[in-house]
Amino acid sequence: MSPTYDVIVVGLGGMGSAAAHHLAARGARVLGLEKFGPVHNKGSSHGGSRITRQSYFEDPAYVPLLLRSYELYERLERDTGRSIATLCGGVMVGRPDSRTVAGSLLSAQQWDLPHEMLDAPEIRRRFPTLTPGDDEVALYEARAGLVRPENTVAAHVQLATQCGADLHFTEPMTRWEALEGGKGVRVHTAENAYTAGHLVICPGAWAPQLLTDIGVPFTIERQVMYWFQPTGGVRPFLPEHHPIYIWEAADGVQVYGFPAIDGPEKGAKVAFFRKGSVCTPETIERTVYDDEVAAMAGQMSCRIPALPGTFLKAATCMYSNTPDEHFVIARHPAHTDSVTVACGFSGHGFKFVPVVGEIVADLALTGTTDHPIGLFDPRRPATAPV
């Protein structure tokens, strides 16, 4: 007899671990299946830090979800005692008409979010590490900052287990099928077969392989994160002095970075935002080459003179992009009674992890949610971002 659950969650990275926690906390019998071990570095939920912000240039429709996510991150820290969020403030820098600045301002104004607009001299005065051009401005948001992805996943795994979830690591799903008469699903692994009333698929970069029938053309993109030791040391780059930032150049290239959060020898992390190569989880090049480091250093030297300083290390992760860079969170169009999907987070999803877990639990258990997720319907037109 196959072991039976209320819900099976496939993928226990950021979104899947949060879903497992929220489902188990509501009393559901939950099985979680994960290809790798807990808190692994093979997907998209690693690298020490992720930006969080509320003045959201991608679309003002995200703001209510961000407000709820902030609440849930605070609760996650209280419930586990783990250090997860650091709200050190953040600047969105570029020309006034850039997407980064204009889009952030639109969200801030539409949702009445606290913010300041800074001209170039004020940016330099407030944050001496930054050297914007005379034609650049910044939206400053005091409640922007960073979250720690590994600690977030570990916290959700901890709480899911405490709530009774049965989490199986290094046991990937090999296939699944809907049971006759709409009576749930059967999920197969190399070790066993399991049945459940509902299946949640949080596949990350494996979305093109596991969700071929959802109608969304996912693209998996290799991304590189870099750590540099600033010239003169990290003191000016500590969170009390140096903000998180997203900086858009005149040609549209965006870079982003963080304060130094891991001690004096660990440096400060920087990266390009959406400047990667297409890959798959099996073909991604994990080696980072000298010309890549040089390109990153060249971008930083004109913006933050103390960087690049000395190159310390680099690591790769993957974006799972949709054509319009908006998420996919919905009941599966072809299996509306038995399957919920959460994927396509397009390089800006981690700050939403706890609220996505809440939404997925809503959809899996009731079929609906009070959260505004119309933007994430997989049946929307496949258009490029504006």
Summary of the structure (lengths in Angstrom):
residues: 386
radius of gyration: 20.8
end to end distance: 51.7
largest distance: 70.1
contacts: 1371
relative contact order: 0.20
helix: 29%
strand: 27%
